[in-house]
Amino acid sequence: MGVPIIIDCDPGHDDALAIMLAAGDPAVDLLAITTVAGNQTLEKTTLNARRVCTVAGITDVPVAAGCDRPLVAPLRTAGDVHGESGLDGPRFPEPTVDAVPEHAVELMRRLLTEHPEPVTLVPTAPLTNIALLLTRHPEVRGRIREIVLMGGSTERGNRTPAAEFNVHVDPEAADIVFRSGVPVTMCGLNVTHQALATPDVLARLEGLGTELGRTCVELMTFFAGTYRRLYGFTAPPLHDPVAVARVLDPAIVHCVEAGVTVELRGEYTRGATVVDLHGYLGHPPNARVALTLDRDLFWDRLINAVATLGARANP
């Protein structure tokens, strides 16, 4: 079996592809998919996780809903990026995969306690669920192999000039995670902007000849439109699968150790990740910080995973 992981997400176009990568690549063993409010409300992100599992034929992985708001601040969603549904673009069938009644934090606690080996958490959303897990159940910290998250940036933000969306939505939760003492790897905008879904990538997905491949193209086409309109990108960056790729094969995502601090009070910088790459502050590193992506390896693994799932869904 592969590395046991739990994905904590807020689908979201890139979350959808992160789920597919984790479910379709044999290097990881996807134990659960948990959801949180972020890109859209909790009701919508949970529905979207169920939709993705349905179209991708992921029927043996529990889906559990978690927190419907950040720890302190009011919820800010990203309908301008992901649409009213949070997953605009394709026309999804009625989902046949249901969510389990267990709260996401309790499901994570149980799986961490029961699994025979430590589990890697892969949050691709605001870190509310993860922060609550760490504070409510500190006894499970030793059962977490590492936290490999998509969030933050060594450079600029995408929600404010300084802050990336996932950290900006719940900075207090991100602060708890980075100060937890659990091994943390941060895959921020500086590396995920290297994962561009260019026309050659879309052609490869279309060339799979499966319904799932075409759904992925429709997702990326909608995502491309919003990124072109809002940010001037010629191709959309696929943020969240980068965190999964780091777990699949560390060679895909090169990291360095650095100190990361979450800004909680700045009038213009709240939610920024202050990444001390050069040791100016004199603090010991508390995270691995991703800097570069092997684009070819990344897309090969992702497209192979979609191909595997598409073949299973439509044998």
SULBEL-V365916 format. One record per pair of residues at least 4 apart in sequence whose ideal C-beta (glycine too) atoms are under 7 Angstrom apart, sorted by the first residue. I is the first residue (numbers start at 1). GAP is how many residues later the second one is. D is the distance in whole Angstrom. If there is no record, write none. Layout:
{{I/GAP/D} {I/GAP/D}}
This chain:
{{1/28/5} {2/24/6} {2/25/5} {2/26/4} {2/27/5} {3/24/7} {3/25/5} {3/26/7} {3/117/6} {3/244/6} {4/25/5} {4/27/5} {4/111/6} {4/113/6} {4/115/5} {4/116/7} {5/17/6} {5/23/5} {5/24/7} {5/25/6} {5/26/7} {5/114/7} {5/115/5} {5/117/5} {5/242/6} {6/25/5} {6/26/5} {6/28/6} {6/102/6} {6/105/6} {6/113/6} {6/115/5} {6/116/7} {7/11/6} {7/12/6} {7/15/6} {7/23/7} {7/26/5} {7/115/5} {7/117/7} {8/26/5} {8/28/6} {8/113/6} {8/115/4} {8/117/6} {8/121/5} {8/122/6} {9/6/4} {9/9/7} {9/10/7} {9/24/7} {9/26/6} {9/40/7} {9/115/5} {9/116/5} {10/5/6} {10/25/6} {10/26/5} {10/27/7} {10/28/3} {10/29/5} {10/35/4} {10/115/4} {10/116/7} {11/4/4} {11/5/5} {11/34/6} {11/37/4} {11/38/5} {11/41/6} {11/75/6} {11/76/6} {12/4/7} {12/27/4} {12/36/7} {12/70/6} {12/74/6} {12/75/7} {13/69/6} {13/74/6} {13/206/5} {13/209/7} {13/210/4} {14/4/6} {14/224/5} {14/225/5} {14/226/4} {14/227/7} {15/4/6} {15/109/5} {15/110/7} {15/225/5} {16/4/7} {16/36/5} {16/71/6} {16/203/6} {17/4/6} {17/199/7} {17/221/6} {17/223/7} {17/224/5} {17/285/7} {18/4/6} {18/106/5} {18/222/4} {18/223/4} {18/225/7} {18/226/5} {19/4/6} {19/14/6} {19/33/5} {20/4/6} {20/36/5} {20/285/6} {20/286/6} {20/289/6} {21/4/6} {21/220/5} {21/223/5} {21/224/7} {21/280/7} {21/281/5} {21/284/5} {22/6/6} {22/8/5} {22/222/5} {23/7/5} {23/33/6} {23/35/5} {23/38/7} {23/286/6} {24/281/3} {24/282/6} {24/284/4} {24/285/4} {25/223/6} {25/276/6} {25/280/5} {27/221/4} {27/222/7} {28/219/6} {28/220/6} {30/31/5} {31/80/5} {31/84/7} {31/88/7} {32/29/6} {32/30/5} {32/32/6} {32/75/6} {32/79/6} {33/16/5} {33/28/6} {33/30/5} {34/30/5} {34/32/5} {34/70/4} {34/73/6} {34/74/6} {34/95/6} {35/7/7} {35/10/5} {35/11/5} {35/14/5} {35/30/5} {35/31/6} {35/69/7} {36/6/7} {36/9/7} {36/30/5} {36/31/5} {36/89/5} {36/90/6} {36/92/5} {36/93/5} {37/4/6} {37/5/4} {37/8/7} {37/30/6} {37/31/5} {37/32/6} {37/38/5} {38/7/7} {38/87/4} {38/88/5} {38/128/7} {38/131/6} {39/6/6} {39/38/6} {39/39/5} {39/43/5} {39/47/5} {40/4/4} {40/5/5} {40/37/5} {40/39/7} {40/42/7} {40/46/3} {41/27/7} {41/36/7} {42/4/6} {42/23/6} {42/26/4} {43/4/6} {44/4/6} {44/41/6} {44/42/5} {45/4/7} {45/41/6} {46/4/7} {46/17/7} {46/19/4} {46/53/6} {47/4/6} {47/48/7} {48/4/6} {48/38/5} {48/39/4} {49/4/6} {49/14/5} {50/4/6} {50/13/6} {50/45/4} {50/47/5} {50/48/7} {50/49/6} {51/4/7} {51/36/7} {51/41/4} {51/44/5} {52/4/6} {53/5/4} {53/6/7} {53/8/7} {53/10/6} {53/44/4} {54/39/7} {54/41/4} {54/42/5} {54/43/5} {55/37/6} {55/157/6} {55/160/6} {56/156/6} {56/253/5} {56/257/6} {57/252/6} {57/255/5} {57/256/4} {59/38/6} {62/38/5} {62/45/7} {63/34/6} {63/36/5} {63/37/7} {64/35/6} {64/36/5} {64/38/5} {64/39/7} {64/40/4} {64/43/4} {65/34/6} {65/39/6} {66/37/6} {66/38/3} {66/39/6} {66/63/4} {67/61/4} {67/62/6} {67/65/7} {69/6/5} {70/5/6} {70/56/6} {70/58/6} {70/99/6} {70/100/4} {70/103/7} {71/57/6} {71/60/6} {71/99/6} {71/101/5} {71/102/5} {72/100/5} {73/97/7} {76/93/6} {78/4/5} {78/87/6} {79/4/6} {79/5/6} {80/146/7} {80/150/7} {81/145/5} {81/149/7} {82/4/5} {82/5/7} {82/6/7} {83/5/3} {83/139/7} {84/4/7} {88/134/5} {89/129/5} {89/130/5} {89/132/6} {89/133/3} {90/125/5} {90/128/4} {90/129/6} {100/7/7} {102/4/5} {102/5/5} {103/4/7} {104/4/6} {104/25/5} {105/4/6} {105/24/6} {105/27/5} {105/28/5} {105/31/7} {106/4/6} {107/4/6} {108/4/6} {108/25/5} {109/4/6} {109/24/6} {109/28/5} {109/31/6} {110/4/6} {111/4/6} {111/8/6} {112/7/5} {112/28/4} {112/31/4} {112/32/6} {113/27/6} {113/30/7} {115/4/5} {118/25/5} {118/26/6} {118/27/4} {119/24/7} {119/25/6} {119/26/6} {120/25/5} {120/26/5} {120/28/6} {120/127/6} {121/9/6} {121/23/6} {121/26/5} {122/26/5} {122/121/5} {122/122/6} {122/125/6} {123/4/6} {123/7/5} {123/24/7} {123/26/5} {124/26/4} {124/116/4} {124/119/6} {125/41/6} {126/40/5} {126/43/4} {126/44/4} {126/47/6} {127/4/5} {127/22/7} {127/43/6} {127/46/4} {127/47/5} {127/50/5} {128/4/6} {128/42/5} {128/45/5} {129/4/6} {130/4/6} {130/17/7} {130/43/7} {130/47/6} {131/4/6} {131/42/4} {131/45/4} {131/46/6} {132/4/5} {133/4/6} {133/7/7} {134/4/7} {134/7/6} {134/42/6} {134/43/7} {134/46/5} {135/41/6} {140/4/7} {141/39/7} {141/41/6} {144/38/5} {146/37/4} {146/38/7} {146/39/6} {147/30/6} {147/35/6} {147/37/5} {148/37/4} {148/39/7} {148/95/5} {148/98/5} {148/99/5} {149/35/7} {149/37/6} {149/38/7} {149/94/6} {150/16/7} {150/37/5} {150/42/7} {150/89/5} {150/90/5} {150/92/6} {150/93/4} {151/13/6} {151/15/4} {151/16/5} {151/23/7} {151/35/7} {151/37/7} {152/12/5} {152/15/5} {152/34/5} {152/36/4} {152/108/7} {152/121/3} {153/4/6} {153/11/5} {153/35/4} {153/36/4} {153/37/5} {153/120/6} {154/34/6} {154/36/5} {154/121/4} {154/123/7} {154/135/6} {155/34/7} {155/35/5} {156/5/6} {157/4/6} {157/5/5} {157/6/4} {157/7/5} {157/11/7} {157/115/7} {158/6/6} {158/7/6} {158/31/6} {159/4/5} {159/5/7} {159/6/4} {159/9/4} {160/8/6} {160/111/7} {162/106/7} {162/107/4} {162/110/4} {163/4/6} {163/5/4} {163/107/7} {163/108/3} {163/109/5} {164/4/6} {164/24/6} {164/25/5} {165/4/6} {167/4/6} {167/7/5} {167/95/6} {167/104/5} {167/106/6} {168/103/4} {170/4/6} {171/4/6} {171/91/5} {171/93/5} {171/99/6} {171/100/5} {172/4/7} {172/92/7} {173/4/7} {174/4/6} {174/88/5} {175/4/6} {175/87/4} {175/89/6} {176/4/6} {177/7/6} {178/6/6} {178/82/5} {178/84/6} {178/108/6} {178/109/6} {184/102/7} {184/103/4} {185/61/6} {185/70/6} {185/102/7} {185/103/4} {185/105/7} {186/74/6} {186/101/5} {186/103/5} {186/104/6} {187/4/6} {187/5/6} {187/55/5} {187/56/5} {187/59/6} {187/66/6} {187/103/4} {188/4/7} {188/85/7} {188/102/7} {189/4/6} {190/101/7} {191/51/6} {191/62/6} {191/99/4} {191/100/6} {191/101/7} {191/102/5} {192/45/5} {192/47/4} {192/50/5} {193/44/5} {194/98/7} {194/99/4} {194/101/6} {195/42/6} {195/43/5} {195/46/7} {195/47/5} {195/98/6} {195/100/7} {195/103/6} {196/39/4} {196/40/7} {196/41/6} {197/4/5} {197/5/6} {197/23/5} {197/27/7} {197/38/6} {197/39/5} {197/41/5} {198/37/5} {199/4/6} {200/4/7} {201/4/7} {201/98/6} {202/4/6} {202/15/5} {202/18/6} {203/4/6} {204/99/5} {205/8/5} {205/11/5} {205/12/5} {205/98/6} {205/101/6} {206/7/6} {206/8/7} {206/11/5} {208/5/4} {208/98/7} {208/99/5} {208/102/6} {209/4/7} {210/100/3} {210/104/6} {211/4/6} {211/99/7} {211/103/6} {212/4/7} {212/94/6} {212/97/6} {212/98/4} {212/101/6} {213/4/7} {213/93/6} {213/97/6} {214/4/6} {215/4/6} {216/4/6} {216/90/6} {217/4/6} {218/4/7} {219/4/6} {220/4/6} {220/16/6} {221/4/7} {222/4/7} {223/4/6} {223/13/4} {224/4/6} {224/11/6} {224/12/5} {225/4/6} {226/4/6} {227/4/5} {227/6/4} {227/9/4} {228/4/7} {228/5/6} {233/4/7} {241/4/6} {241/61/6} {242/4/7} {242/11/6} {242/51/6} {244/4/6} {245/4/7} {245/7/5} {245/8/6} {245/53/5} {245/56/6} {246/4/6} {246/6/7} {246/7/4} {246/44/7} {248/4/7} {248/53/6} {249/48/7} {251/43/7} {252/41/7} {252/42/5} {252/45/5} {252/46/5} {253/37/5} {253/40/6} {254/37/6} {254/38/5} {255/33/4} {255/34/6} {255/35/5} {255/36/7} {256/21/7} {256/33/6} {256/35/6} {257/28/4} {257/31/6} {258/17/5} {258/18/6} {258/19/5} {258/27/5} {258/29/6} {258/31/5} {259/17/4} {259/22/6} {259/24/4} {259/25/7} {259/26/5} {259/27/6} {260/13/6} {260/15/5} {260/26/6} {260/27/5} {260/29/7} {261/13/4} {262/11/6} {263/6/5} {263/7/6} {263/8/7} {263/9/4} {263/11/6} {264/6/6} {265/5/7} {266/4/5} {266/6/7} {275/14/6} {276/4/6} {276/5/5} {276/7/7} {293/5/6} {294/4/6} {295/4/6} {296/4/6} {297/4/6} {298/4/6} {299/4/6} {300/4/6} {301/4/6} {302/4/7} {303/4/6} {304/4/6} {305/4/6} {306/4/6} {307/4/6} {308/4/7} {309/4/6} {310/4/6} {311/4/7}}
